[in-house]
């Protein structure tokens, strides 16, 4: 590159759905000769090391995540806890502030990318470092959820719906509130009925590698932005089951309603819950080659995928982005 290389630090929210896309961006920057210091929870580093394509330019700096009362010992990311405990992960992340400042003083990057750490901009300003809030969610979600006026029984139904499809499946779920293990939360007799056909797993998996495997025909997703991006660039069909928080509802409406690249599972008008029958119906629609809706979403998905993986699209966008970073430092 004609422009001098940059030194950029990455400090994403402690969730795999944020750490992973931050590493993807790091790879794109390193490909162009830029140096990246990546701050990551200590025990989580091993999960992402294989996706570091430029280890001579991307260096992981493991962070000791302080223990917070109420968190399981060893919990570092949102993947390690049930949803109600996620705020405690944020508390733990906030308590790394002093360690992050020491790292920045030592490393002296020109730029820090972050998402949820509200205290970082004041710190970097004091240290003479530029900071950029890098959101992995869509602009539509940000504009909707930050509008001032808007700022103020299921784990079993999903599994029973998968059982109804009579298709082989892998279900990766968090252990629900009130249960010690995912096995204890399974519907009665479920494990025996799906033996040899279905697997239920609790914890983190290599989702990218699974979705690109040719034997995966359908992906049922909670509609996180990272998961949807991974689904769109692969050939598996998409069934949308948004959670009632964060950007998931907006993402589902965009993918299922505007782009028409997936099918959103129907929910009850009065209680807002999905059922085993609606889960089964969603899967069958996208997997049925004769279904009119299924044909439409498969065709639309193929068009979007072809656009996203088209030659030079990503490269041109990242080149332009790098040039803008250079301009901001002048």
DRENBADO-231286 format. One record per residue (C-alpha): residue number from 1; residue in three letters; x, y, z. Coordinates in steps of 0.5 Angstrom, whole numbers, m for minus. Layout:
% DRENBADO-231286
<pt n="NUM" res="ala" c1="X" c2="Y" c3="Z"/>
...
This chain:
% DRENBADO-231286
<pt n="1" res="unk" c1="0" c2="0" c3="0"/>
<pt n="2" res="unk" c1="2" c2="7" c3="m1"/>
<pt n="3" res="unk" c1="0" c2="10" c3="5"/>
<pt n="4" res="unk" c1="3" c2="8" c3="12"/>
<pt n="5" res="unk" c1="1" c2="2" c3="16"/>
<pt n="6" res="unk" c1="m4" c2="3" c3="22"/>
<pt n="7" res="unk" c1="m4" c2="0" c3="29"/>
<pt n="8" res="unk" c1="m11" c2="m1" c3="31"/>
<pt n="9" res="unk" c1="m13" c2="m4" c3="37"/>
<pt n="10" res="unk" c1="m20" c2="m8" c3="38"/>
<pt n="11" res="unk" c1="m24" c2="m8" c3="44"/>
<pt n="12" res="unk" c1="m31" c2="m12" c3="43"/>
<pt n="13" res="unk" c1="m36" c2="m13" c3="47"/>
<pt n="14" res="unk" c1="m35" c2="m20" c3="51"/>
<pt n="15" res="unk" c1="m40" c2="m24" c3="47"/>
<pt n="16" res="unk" c1="m38" c2="m29" c3="41"/>
<pt n="17" res="unk" c1="m42" c2="m26" c3="36"/>
<pt n="18" res="unk" c1="m38" c2="m19" c3="37"/>
<pt n="19" res="unk" c1="m31" c2="m22" c3="38"/>
<pt n="20" res="unk" c1="m32" c2="m26" c3="32"/>
<pt n="21" res="unk" c1="m34" c2="m20" c3="27"/>
<pt n="22" res="unk" c1="m28" c2="m16" c3="30"/>
<pt n="23" res="unk" c1="m23" c2="m21" c3="28"/>
<pt n="24" res="unk" c1="m26" c2="m22" c3="21"/>
<pt n="25" res="unk" c1="m25" c2="m14" c3="20"/>
<pt n="26" res="unk" c1="m18" c2="m15" c3="23"/>
<pt n="27" res="unk" c1="m16" c2="m20" c3="18"/>
<pt n="28" res="unk" c1="m19" c2="m15" c3="13"/>
<pt n="29" res="unk" c1="m14" c2="m10" c3="16"/>
<pt n="30" res="unk" c1="m8" c2="m14" c3="17"/>
<pt n="31" res="unk" c1="m9" c2="m17" c3="9"/>
<pt n="32" res="unk" c1="m7" c2="m10" c3="7"/>
<pt n="33" res="unk" c1="m1" c2="m9" c3="12"/>
<pt n="34" res="unk" c1="m4" c2="m6" c3="18"/>
<pt n="35" res="unk" c1="m2" c2="m8" c3="25"/>
<pt n="36" res="unk" c1="m8" c2="m10" c3="30"/>
<pt n="37" res="unk" c1="m8" c2="m11" c3="38"/>
<pt n="38" res="unk" c1="m14" c2="m15" c3="39"/>
<pt n="39" res="unk" c1="m16" c2="m15" c3="47"/>
<pt n="40" res="unk" c1="m20" c2="m22" c3="48"/>
<pt n="41" res="unk" c1="m22" c2="m26" c3="55"/>
<pt n="42" res="unk" c1="m16" c2="m30" c3="57"/>
<pt n="43" res="unk" c1="m20" c2="m37" c3="56"/>
<pt n="44" res="unk" c1="m24" c2="m35" c3="50"/>
<pt n="45" res="unk" c1="m17" c2="m34" c3="46"/>
<pt n="46" res="unk" c1="m17" c2="m41" c3="44"/>
<pt n="47" res="unk" c1="m24" c2="m41" c3="41"/>
<pt n="48" res="unk" c1="m22" c2="m36" c3="36"/>
<pt n="49" res="unk" c1="m14" c2="m37" c3="34"/>
<pt n="50" res="unk" c1="m16" c2="m41" c3="28"/>
<pt n="51" res="unk" c1="m19" c2="m36" c3="25"/>
<pt n="52" res="unk" c1="m13" c2="m31" c3="26"/>
<pt n="53" res="unk" c1="m11" c2="m31" c3="19"/>
<pt n="54" res="unk" c1="m5" c2="m26" c3="20"/>
<pt n="55" res="unk" c1="m2" c2="m28" c3="26"/>
<pt n="56" res="unk" c1="5" c2="m24" c3="25"/>
<pt n="57" res="unk" c1="0" c2="m18" c3="24"/>
<pt n="58" res="unk" c1="m6" c2="m20" c3="29"/>
<pt n="59" res="unk" c1="m3" c2="m20" c3="36"/>
<pt n="60" res="unk" c1="m8" c2="m23" c3="42"/>
<pt n="61" res="unk" c1="m8" c2="m20" c3="48"/>
<pt n="62" res="unk" c1="m11" c2="m24" c3="53"/>
<pt n="63" res="unk" c1="m15" c2="m20" c3="59"/>
<pt n="64" res="unk" c1="m17" c2="m23" c3="66"/>
<pt n="65" res="unk" c1="m24" c2="m22" c3="67"/>
<pt n="66" res="unk" c1="m25" c2="m20" c3="74"/>
<pt n="67" res="unk" c1="m30" c2="m25" c3="78"/>
<pt n="68" res="unk" c1="m37" c2="m21" c3="79"/>
<pt n="69" res="unk" c1="m42" c2="m24" c3="85"/>
<pt n="70" res="unk" c1="m47" c2="m28" c3="81"/>
<pt n="71" res="unk" c1="m43" c2="m30" c3="75"/>
<pt n="72" res="unk" c1="m41" c2="m38" c3="75"/>
<pt n="73" res="unk" c1="m33" c2="m38" c3="76"/>
<pt n="74" res="unk" c1="m29" c2="m38" c3="70"/>
<pt n="75" res="unk" c1="m35" c2="m34" c3="66"/>
<pt n="76" res="unk" c1="m32" c2="m29" c3="61"/>
<pt n="77" res="unk" c1="m37" c2="m28" c3="55"/>
<pt n="78" res="unk" c1="m45" c2="m28" c3="54"/>
<pt n="79" res="unk" c1="m44" c2="m35" c3="52"/>
<pt n="80" res="unk" c1="m42" c2="m38" c3="59"/>
<pt n="81" res="unk" c1="m48" c2="m35" c3="62"/>
<pt n="82" res="unk" c1="m56" c2="m35" c3="61"/>
<pt n="83" res="unk" c1="m59" c2="m29" c3="59"/>
<pt n="84" res="unk" c1="m61" c2="m26" c3="66"/>
<pt n="85" res="unk" c1="m54" c2="m26" c3="68"/>
<pt n="86" res="unk" c1="m51" c2="m22" c3="61"/>
<pt n="87" res="unk" c1="m51" c2="m15" c3="65"/>
<pt n="88" res="unk" c1="m46" c2="m18" c3="70"/>
<pt n="89" res="unk" c1="m41" c2="m20" c3="64"/>
<pt n="90" res="unk" c1="m42" c2="m12" c3="63"/>
<pt n="91" res="unk" c1="m40" c2="m11" c3="70"/>
<pt n="92" res="unk" c1="m34" c2="m15" c3="69"/>
<pt n="93" res="unk" c1="m32" c2="m12" c3="63"/>
<pt n="94" res="unk" c1="m32" c2="m5" c3="66"/>
<pt n="95" res="unk" c1="m28" c2="m8" c3="71"/>
<pt n="96" res="unk" c1="m22" c2="m9" c3="66"/>
<pt n="97" res="unk" c1="m22" c2="m1" c3="65"/>
<pt n="98" res="unk" c1="m15" c2="0" c3="69"/>
<pt n="99" res="unk" c1="m12" c2="m6" c3="65"/>
<pt n="100" res="unk" c1="m14" c2="m4" c3="58"/>
<pt n="101" res="unk" c1="m11" c2="3" c3="60"/>
<pt n="102" res="unk" c1="m4" c2="0" c3="62"/>
<pt n="103" res="unk" c1="m5" c2="m4" c3="55"/>
<pt n="104" res="unk" c1="m6" c2="2" c3="51"/>
<pt n="105" res="unk" c1="0" c2="6" c3="55"/>
<pt n="106" res="unk" c1="4" c2="0" c3="53"/>
<pt n="107" res="unk" c1="2" c2="m1" c3="46"/>
<pt n="108" res="unk" c1="1" c2="6" c3="44"/>
<pt n="109" res="unk" c1="m4" c2="4" c3="38"/>
<pt n="110" res="unk" c1="m7" c2="10" c3="33"/>
<pt n="111" res="unk" c1="m14" c2="8" c3="33"/>
<pt n="112" res="unk" c1="m18" c2="3" c3="38"/>
<pt n="113" res="unk" c1="m25" c2="0" c3="36"/>
<pt n="114" res="unk" c1="m30" c2="m1" c3="41"/>
<pt n="115" res="unk" c1="m38" c2="m2" c3="42"/>
<pt n="116" res="unk" c1="m41" c2="m2" c3="49"/>
<pt n="117" res="unk" c1="m35" c2="0" c3="53"/>
<pt n="118" res="unk" c1="m38" c2="7" c3="55"/>
<pt n="119" res="unk" c1="m32" c2="9" c3="59"/>
<pt n="120" res="unk" c1="m27" c2="8" c3="53"/>
<pt n="121" res="unk" c1="m27" c2="15" c3="49"/>
<pt n="122" res="unk" c1="m25" c2="19" c3="55"/>
<pt n="123" res="unk" c1="m20" c2="14" c3="56"/>
<pt n="124" res="unk" c1="m17" c2="14" c3="49"/>
<pt n="125" res="unk" c1="m18" c2="22" c3="49"/>
<pt n="126" res="unk" c1="m14" c2="23" c3="55"/>
<pt n="127" res="unk" c1="m8" c2="18" c3="52"/>
<pt n="128" res="unk" c1="m8" c2="22" c3="45"/>
<pt n="129" res="unk" c1="m11" c2="16" c3="41"/>
<pt n="130" res="unk" c1="m17" c2="16" c3="36"/>
<pt n="131" res="unk" c1="m23" c2="11" c3="38"/>
<pt n="132" res="unk" c1="m29" c2="9" c3="34"/>
<pt n="133" res="unk" c1="m35" c2="6" c3="36"/>
<pt n="134" res="unk" c1="m36" c2="0" c3="31"/>
<pt n="135" res="unk" c1="m43" c2="m3" c3="31"/>
<pt n="136" res="unk" c1="m44" c2="m10" c3="28"/>
<pt n="137" res="unk" c1="m51" c2="m9" c3="28"/>
<pt n="138" res="unk" c1="m55" c2="m6" c3="22"/>
<pt n="139" res="unk" c1="m56" c2="1" c3="21"/>
<pt n="140" res="unk" c1="m64" c2="0" c3="21"/>
<pt n="141" res="unk" c1="m63" c2="m3" c3="28"/>
<pt n="142" res="unk" c1="m59" c2="3" c3="31"/>
<pt n="143" res="unk" c1="m64" c2="8" c3="28"/>
<pt n="144" res="unk" c1="m70" c2="4" c3="31"/>
<pt n="145" res="unk" c1="m67" c2="3" c3="38"/>
<pt n="146" res="unk" c1="m64" c2="10" c3="39"/>
<pt n="147" res="unk" c1="m71" c2="14" c3="37"/>
<pt n="148" res="unk" c1="m72" c2="17" c3="44"/>
<pt n="149" res="unk" c1="m79" c2="15" c3="44"/>
<pt n="150" res="unk" c1="m77" c2="8" c3="44"/>
<pt n="151" res="unk" c1="m72" c2="8" c3="49"/>
<pt n="152" res="unk" c1="m76" c2="7" c3="55"/>
<pt n="153" res="unk" c1="m84" c2="m45" c3="55"/>
<pt n="154" res="unk" c1="m81" c2="m44" c3="49"/>
<pt n="155" res="unk" c1="m73" c2="m48" c3="49"/>
<pt n="156" res="unk" c1="m78" c2="m54" c3="49"/>
<pt n="157" res="unk" c1="m83" c2="m52" c3="43"/>
<pt n="158" res="unk" c1="m77" c2="m51" c3="39"/>
<pt n="159" res="unk" c1="m74" c2="m58" c3="40"/>
<pt n="160" res="unk" c1="m81" c2="m61" c3="39"/>
<pt n="161" res="unk" c1="m82" c2="m57" c3="33"/>
<pt n="162" res="unk" c1="m75" c2="m60" c3="31"/>
<pt n="163" res="unk" c1="m77" c2="m67" c3="33"/>
<pt n="164" res="unk" c1="m84" c2="m66" c3="28"/>
<pt n="165" res="unk" c1="m80" c2="m64" c3="22"/>
<pt n="166" res="unk" c1="m77" c2="m72" c3="22"/>
<pt n="167" res="unk" c1="m71" c2="m69" c3="20"/>
<pt n="168" res="unk" c1="m64" c2="m70" c3="23"/>
<pt n="169" res="unk" c1="m62" c2="m64" c3="27"/>
<pt n="170" res="unk" c1="m56" c2="m60" c3="31"/>
<pt n="171" res="unk" c1="m59" c2="m56" c3="37"/>
<pt n="172" res="unk" c1="m55" c2="m51" c3="40"/>
<pt n="173" res="unk" c1="m58" c2="m48" c3="46"/>
<pt n="174" res="unk" c1="m57" c2="m44" c3="53"/>
<pt n="175" res="unk" c1="m59" c2="m48" c3="59"/>
<pt n="176" res="unk" c1="m65" c2="m44" c3="61"/>
<pt n="177" res="unk" c1="m67" c2="m41" c3="67"/>
<pt n="178" res="unk" c1="m68" c2="m46" c3="73"/>
<pt n="179" res="unk" c1="m64" c2="m52" c3="70"/>
<pt n="180" res="unk" c1="m57" c2="m54" c3="72"/>
<pt n="181" res="unk" c1="m56" c2="m57" c3="65"/>
<pt n="182" res="unk" c1="m59" c2="m57" c3="58"/>
<pt n="183" res="unk" c1="m61" c2="m65" c3="59"/>
<pt n="184" res="unk" c1="m65" c2="m63" c3="65"/>
<pt n="185" res="unk" c1="m69" c2="m58" c3="61"/>
<pt n="186" res="unk" c1="m71" c2="m63" c3="55"/>
<pt n="187" res="unk" c1="m78" c2="m65" c3="54"/>
<pt n="188" res="unk" c1="m80" c2="m72" c3="57"/>
<pt n="189" res="unk" c1="m78" c2="m77" c3="53"/>
<pt n="190" res="unk" c1="m75" c2="m73" c3="48"/>
<pt n="191" res="unk" c1="m68" c2="m75" c3="48"/>
<pt n="192" res="unk" c1="m70" c2="m83" c3="47"/>
<pt n="193" res="unk" c1="m75" c2="m81" c3="41"/>
<pt n="194" res="unk" c1="m69" c2="m77" c3="37"/>
<pt n="195" res="unk" c1="m64" c2="m82" c3="39"/>
<pt n="196" res="unk" c1="m59" c2="m83" c3="33"/>
<pt n="197" res="unk" c1="m63" c2="m77" c3="29"/>
<pt n="198" res="unk" c1="m62" c2="m71" c3="33"/>
<pt n="199" res="unk" c1="m57" c2="m68" c3="38"/>
<pt n="200" res="unk" c1="m58" c2="m62" c3="43"/>
<pt n="201" res="unk" c1="m52" c2="m58" c3="45"/>
<pt n="202" res="unk" c1="m50" c2="m53" c3="51"/>
<pt n="203" res="unk" c1="m45" c2="m48" c3="50"/>
<pt n="204" res="unk" c1="m41" c2="m45" c3="44"/>
<pt n="205" res="unk" c1="m39" c2="m49" c3="37"/>
<pt n="206" res="unk" c1="m36" c2="m47" c3="31"/>
<pt n="207" res="unk" c1="m42" c2="m44" c3="27"/>
<pt n="208" res="unk" c1="m38" c2="m42" c3="21"/>
<pt n="209" res="unk" c1="m35" c2="m48" c3="20"/>
<pt n="210" res="unk" c1="m42" c2="m52" c3="21"/>
<pt n="211" res="unk" c1="m46" c2="m47" c3="16"/>
<pt n="212" res="unk" c1="m41" c2="m48" c3="11"/>
<pt n="213" res="unk" c1="m42" c2="m56" c3="11"/>
<pt n="214" res="unk" c1="m46" c2="m58" c3="5"/>
<pt n="215" res="unk" c1="m50" c2="m63" c3="9"/>
<pt n="216" res="unk" c1="m53" c2="m57" c3="13"/>
<pt n="217" res="unk" c1="m60" c2="m55" c3="9"/>
<pt n="218" res="unk" c1="m63" c2="m51" c3="14"/>
<pt n="219" res="unk" c1="m61" c2="m46" c3="20"/>
<pt n="220" res="unk" c1="m66" c2="m44" c3="25"/>
<pt n="221" res="unk" c1="m63" c2="m37" c3="28"/>
<pt n="222" res="unk" c1="m64" c2="m33" c3="34"/>
<pt n="223" res="unk" c1="m63" c2="m27" c3="29"/>
<pt n="224" res="unk" c1="m57" c2="m24" c3="31"/>
<pt n="225" res="unk" c1="m53" c2="m20" c3="26"/>
<pt n="226" res="unk" c1="m47" c2="m24" c3="26"/>
<pt n="227" res="unk" c1="m51" c2="m31" c3="25"/>
<pt n="228" res="unk" c1="m55" c2="m28" c3="20"/>
<pt n="229" res="unk" c1="m49" c2="m25" c3="16"/>
<pt n="230" res="unk" c1="m46" c2="m32" c3="16"/>
<pt n="231" res="unk" c1="m52" c2="m35" c3="14"/>
<pt n="232" res="unk" c1="m53" c2="m30" c3="8"/>
<pt n="233" res="unk" c1="m46" c2="m32" c3="5"/>
<pt n="234" res="unk" c1="m47" c2="m40" c3="6"/>
<pt n="235" res="unk" c1="m52" c2="m44" c3="2"/>
<pt n="236" res="unk" c1="m57" c2="m46" c3="8"/>
<pt n="237" res="unk" c1="m64" c2="m44" c3="8"/>
<pt n="238" res="unk" c1="m66" c2="m39" c3="14"/>
<pt n="239" res="unk" c1="m71" c2="m40" c3="19"/>
<pt n="240" res="unk" c1="m72" c2="m34" c3="23"/>
<pt n="241" res="unk" c1="m74" c2="m34" c3="31"/>
<pt n="242" res="unk" c1="m72" c2="m27" c3="34"/>
<pt n="243" res="unk" c1="m71" c2="m26" c3="41"/>
<pt n="244" res="unk" c1="m75" c2="m21" c3="44"/>
<pt n="245" res="unk" c1="m69" c2="m16" c3="45"/>
<pt n="246" res="unk" c1="m63" c2="m13" c3="42"/>
<pt n="247" res="unk" c1="m63" c2="m12" c3="35"/>
<pt n="248" res="unk" c1="m66" c2="m19" c3="33"/>
<pt n="249" res="unk" c1="m74" c2="m17" c3="32"/>
<pt n="250" res="unk" c1="m71" c2="m11" c3="27"/>
<pt n="251" res="unk" c1="m66" c2="m16" c3="23"/>
<pt n="252" res="unk" c1="m72" c2="m22" c3="23"/>
<pt n="253" res="unk" c1="m77" c2="m17" c3="20"/>
<pt n="254" res="unk" c1="m71" c2="m14" c3="15"/>
<pt n="255" res="unk" c1="m69" c2="m21" c3="13"/>
<pt n="256" res="unk" c1="m76" c2="m24" c3="13"/>
<pt n="257" res="unk" c1="m80" c2="m18" c3="10"/>
<pt n="258" res="unk" c1="m76" c2="m14" c3="6"/>
<pt n="259" res="unk" c1="m71" c2="m18" c3="3"/>
<pt n="260" res="unk" c1="m75" c2="m24" c3="3"/>
<pt n="261" res="unk" c1="m69" c2="m29" c3="4"/>
<pt n="262" res="unk" c1="m72" c2="m33" c3="10"/>
<pt n="263" res="unk" c1="m78" c2="m35" c3="13"/>
<pt n="264" res="unk" c1="m80" c2="m32" c3="20"/>
<pt n="265" res="unk" c1="m83" c2="m37" c3="25"/>
<pt n="266" res="unk" c1="m90" c2="m35" c3="26"/>
<pt n="267" res="unk" c1="m92" c2="m33" c3="33"/>
<pt n="268" res="unk" c1="m99" c2="m32" c3="37"/>
<pt n="269" res="unk" c1="m102" c2="m26" c3="36"/>
<pt n="270" res="unk" c1="m104" c2="m25" c3="43"/>
<pt n="271" res="unk" c1="m99" c2="m28" c3="47"/>
<pt n="272" res="unk" c1="m93" c2="m27" c3="42"/>
<pt n="273" res="unk" c1="m90" c2="m34" c3="43"/>
<pt n="274" res="unk" c1="m88" c2="m39" c3="38"/>
<pt n="275" res="unk" c1="m90" c2="m47" c3="38"/>
<pt n="276" res="unk" c1="m88" c2="m53" c3="36"/>
<pt n="277" res="unk" c1="m92" c2="m53" c3="30"/>
<pt n="278" res="unk" c1="m90" c2="m46" c3="28"/>
<pt n="279" res="unk" c1="m83" c2="m48" c3="28"/>
<pt n="280" res="unk" c1="m84" c2="m55" c3="24"/>
<pt n="281" res="unk" c1="m88" c2="m51" c3="19"/>
<pt n="282" res="unk" c1="m82" c2="m46" c3="18"/>
<pt n="283" res="unk" c1="m77" c2="m51" c3="17"/>
<pt n="284" res="unk" c1="m82" c2="m55" c3="12"/>
<pt n="285" res="unk" c1="m83" c2="m49" c3="8"/>
<pt n="286" res="unk" c1="m76" c2="m47" c3="6"/>
<pt n="287" res="unk" c1="m74" c2="m54" c3="5"/>
<pt n="288" res="unk" c1="m80" c2="m56" c3="1"/>
<pt n="289" res="unk" c1="m77" c2="m55" c3="m6"/>
<pt n="290" res="unk" c1="m85" c2="m55" c3="m9"/>
<pt n="291" res="unk" c1="m87" c2="m49" c3="m4"/>
<pt n="292" res="unk" c1="m88" c2="m43" c3="m7"/>
<pt n="293" res="unk" c1="m85" c2="m39" c3="m1"/>
<pt n="294" res="unk" c1="m80" c2="m43" c3="0"/>
<pt n="295" res="unk" c1="m78" c2="m42" c3="m8"/>
<pt n="296" res="unk" c1="m78" c2="m35" c3="m7"/>
<pt n="297" res="unk" c1="m74" c2="m34" c3="m1"/>
<pt n="298" res="unk" c1="m69" c2="m39" c3="m4"/>
<pt n="299" res="unk" c1="m68" c2="m35" c3="m10"/>
<pt n="300" res="unk" c1="m67" c2="m29" c3="m6"/>
<pt n="301" res="unk" c1="m62" c2="m32" c3="m2"/>
<pt n="302" res="unk" c1="m58" c2="m34" c3="m8"/>
<pt n="303" res="unk" c1="m58" c2="m27" c3="m11"/>
<pt n="304" res="unk" c1="m56" c2="m24" c3="m4"/>
<pt n="305" res="unk" c1="m51" c2="m29" c3="m3"/>
<pt n="306" res="unk" c1="m48" c2="m28" c3="m10"/>
<pt n="307" res="unk" c1="m48" c2="m21" c3="m9"/>
<pt n="308" res="unk" c1="m44" c2="m21" c3="m2"/>
<pt n="309" res="unk" c1="m39" c2="m26" c3="m5"/>
<pt n="310" res="unk" c1="m38" c2="m23" c3="m12"/>
<pt n="311" res="unk" c1="m31" c2="m21" c3="m14"/>
<pt n="312" res="unk" c1="m28" c2="m15" c3="m11"/>
<pt n="313" res="unk" c1="m34" c2="m12" c3="m7"/>
<pt n="314" res="unk" c1="m31" c2="m14" c3="0"/>
<pt n="315" res="unk" c1="m24" c2="m12" c3="m2"/>
<pt n="316" res="unk" c1="m27" c2="m5" c3="m5"/>
<pt n="317" res="unk" c1="m31" c2="m3" c3="1"/>
<pt n="318" res="unk" c1="m25" c2="m5" c3="6"/>
<pt n="319" res="unk" c1="m20" c2="m1" c3="1"/>
<pt n="320" res="unk" c1="m24" c2="5" c3="2"/>
<pt n="321" res="unk" c1="m25" c2="4" c3="9"/>
<pt n="322" res="unk" c1="m18" c2="4" c3="10"/>
<pt n="323" res="unk" c1="m17" c2="10" c3="6"/>
<pt n="324" res="unk" c1="m22" c2="14" c3="11"/>
<pt n="325" res="unk" c1="m18" c2="12" c3="17"/>
<pt n="326" res="unk" c1="m12" c2="14" c3="14"/>
<pt n="327" res="unk" c1="m15" c2="21" c3="13"/>
<pt n="328" res="unk" c1="m18" c2="22" c3="20"/>
<pt n="329" res="unk" c1="m11" c2="21" c3="23"/>
<pt n="330" res="unk" c1="m8" c2="27" c3="18"/>
